[in-house]
Amino acid sequence: MPDTKKIVINTGPIIALTAAWGDLTFLSSIYKQILVPFEVSEEIGIGGKKGFAVNEFNSATFLHKEKAPLRISPFLANTLDRGEASVIQLALNEKIQTVCIDETVGRRIARLNGLDVTGSVGVLIRAKKEGLPFSMKYAVEQMQRKGIWLSERVIKIALTQTND
């Protein structure tokens, strides 16, 4: 059985979870080890136009942020963006079974590499099922307010699985 207490996380979920929760502290309640590839840290550091999630990411001292770029396999490097490729590569290198990726192609490639995949909404569902007190409906609304796109199907699954 895979160790679901360890996870490697991508840029999109970090931003989405910050939008949903307001910070990232809740992650340390549901995972004992959260790895962030150097490449993902760089993407977060750039911060886009508004720098959203940069301060929350920088203050999340419980995240294990890799200090150096990874040597990424040519297949991953040529198929995915740097963040997704580095998440999958780090998981494979460290033998961590679960990755958190929201993008469809990245999720597919992760599965092809034998990894278990969750996304930002899956992490929130897990948090709710593990007893963290919050409203899934409110979290989804916060994500949407910050421009995070969620399909109606994903929203319905989230609300149904958490009885929210």
Secondary structure, 3 states (H helix, E strand, C coil): CCCCCEEEECHHHHHHHHHHHCCCCCHHHHCCEEEECHHHHHHHHHCCCCCCCHHHHHHCCCCEECCCCCCCCHHHHHHCCHHHHHHHHHHHHHCCCEEECCCHHHHHHHHHCCCEEECHHHHHHHHHHCCCCCCHHHHHHHHHHCCCCCCHHHHHHHHHHCCC
